[in-house]
Amino acid sequence: MDHFADRLRAAPQSRLQRGAAAEALALARELARWVQAVEEPGTEPREMPDAGMFAAADQILVAAHDLALVLRSEEQVADAVRLVEEARGRAGV
Protein backbone atom coordinates (compact mmCIF):
# COMPACT_ATOMS: atom_id res chain seq x y z
CA MET A 1 0.00 0.00 0.00
CA ASP A 2 2.79 2.41 0.84
CA HIS A 3 4.36 1.82 -2.58
CA PHE A 4 1.04 2.54 -4.32
CA ALA A 5 0.58 5.72 -2.27
CA ASP A 6 4.13 6.86 -3.02
CA ARG A 7 3.59 6.27 -6.73
CA LEU A 8 0.38 8.31 -6.62
CA ARG A 9 2.14 11.17 -4.86
CA ALA A 10 4.87 11.16 -7.51
CA ALA A 11 2.46 10.89 -10.44
CA PRO A 12 1.93 13.93 -12.63
CA GLN A 13 -1.39 15.71 -12.37
CA SER A 14 -2.31 14.53 -15.86
CA ARG A 15 -2.04 10.88 -14.80
CA LEU A 16 -4.13 11.52 -11.70
CA GLN A 17 -6.76 13.20 -13.87
CA ARG A 18 -6.76 10.29 -16.35
CA GLY A 19 -8.03 7.94 -13.69
CA ALA A 20 -5.30 7.09 -11.19
CA ALA A 21 -6.86 9.25 -8.49
CA ALA A 22 -10.34 7.88 -9.16
CA GLU A 23 -9.00 4.33 -8.94
CA ALA A 24 -7.30 5.13 -5.64
CA LEU A 25 -10.49 6.64 -4.24
CA ALA A 26 -12.49 3.60 -5.33
CA LEU A 27 -9.98 1.36 -3.53
CA ALA A 28 -10.07 3.52 -0.40
CA ARG A 29 -13.86 3.35 -0.39
CA GLU A 30 -13.84 -0.42 -0.84
CA LEU A 31 -11.37 -0.91 2.01
CA ALA A 32 -13.35 1.47 4.25
CA ARG A 33 -16.56 -0.47 3.54
CA TRP A 34 -14.75 -3.67 4.50
CA VAL A 35 -13.65 -2.13 7.82
CA GLN A 36 -17.17 -0.90 8.51
CA ALA A 37 -18.63 -4.33 7.78
CA VAL A 38 -16.29 -5.88 10.36
CA GLU A 39 -16.63 -3.18 13.00
CA GLU A 40 -20.34 -2.43 12.54
CA PRO A 41 -22.00 -5.49 10.97
CA GLY A 42 -25.51 -4.94 9.72
CA THR A 43 -25.25 -1.16 9.50
CA GLU A 44 -25.53 0.91 6.35
CA PRO A 45 -22.00 1.65 5.10
CA ARG A 46 -20.89 5.25 4.97
CA GLU A 47 -19.02 6.39 1.87
CA MET A 48 -15.59 7.92 2.16
CA PRO A 49 -15.82 11.42 0.70
CA ASP A 50 -13.88 12.52 -2.34
CA ALA A 51 -11.21 14.82 -0.89
CA GLY A 52 -9.71 15.57 -4.30
CA MET A 53 -7.13 13.92 -6.50
CA PHE A 54 -4.17 15.11 -4.44
CA ALA A 55 -5.56 13.46 -1.29
CA ALA A 56 -6.14 10.05 -2.89
CA ALA A 57 -2.83 8.61 -1.67
CA ASP A 58 -3.59 9.61 1.90
CA GLN A 59 -7.10 8.21 1.67
CA ILE A 60 -5.92 4.77 0.62
CA LEU A 61 -3.30 4.75 3.38
CA VAL A 62 -5.87 5.63 6.05
CA ALA A 63 -8.30 2.99 4.82
CA ALA A 64 -5.57 0.35 4.52
CA HIS A 65 -4.21 1.02 7.99
CA ASP A 66 -7.73 0.81 9.44
CA LEU A 67 -8.26 -2.46 7.60
CA ALA A 68 -4.98 -3.90 8.89
CA LEU A 69 -6.32 -3.46 12.43
CA VAL A 70 -9.42 -5.58 11.80
CA LEU A 71 -8.16 -8.38 9.55
CA ARG A 72 -8.34 -11.75 11.27
CA SER A 73 -6.70 -14.23 8.92
CA GLU A 74 -3.95 -14.65 6.38
CA GLU A 75 -6.63 -15.27 3.78
CA GLN A 76 -8.12 -11.82 4.47
CA VAL A 77 -4.66 -10.26 4.21
CA ALA A 78 -4.14 -12.00 0.87
CA ASP A 79 -7.52 -10.71 -0.35
CA ALA A 80 -6.58 -7.17 0.69
CA VAL A 81 -3.22 -7.39 -1.06
CA ARG A 82 -4.94 -8.64 -4.21
CA LEU A 83 -7.36 -5.69 -4.16
CA VAL A 84 -4.50 -3.24 -3.81
CA GLU A 85 -2.44 -4.82 -6.59
CA GLU A 86 -5.42 -4.89 -8.94
CA ALA A 87 -6.21 -1.23 -8.24
CA ARG A 88 -2.55 -0.23 -8.68
CA GLY A 89 -2.51 -1.97 -12.05
CA ARG A 90 -5.70 -0.25 -13.19
CA ALA A 91 -4.34 3.10 -11.97
CA GLY A 92 -1.20 2.63 -14.05
CA VAL A 93 1.21 3.85 -11.43
RAWOFEN-V832140 format. One record per pair of residues at least 12 apart in sequence whose C-alpha atoms are under 7 Angstrom apart, sorted by the first residue. I is the first residue (numbers start at 1). GAP is how many residues later the second one is. Records with the same first field share a line. If there is no record, write none. Layout:
I->GAP / GAP
//
This chain:
1->60 / 83
4->84
5->52 / 56
7->86
8->49 / 85
9->48
16->37
19->72
20->71 / 72
21->32 / 35
23->64 / 68
24->32 / 33 / 36 / 63
25->31 / 34 / 35
27->33 / 60
28->31 / 32 / 35
29->18 / 19
31->32 / 33 / 36
32->31
33->12
35->31 / 32 / 35
//
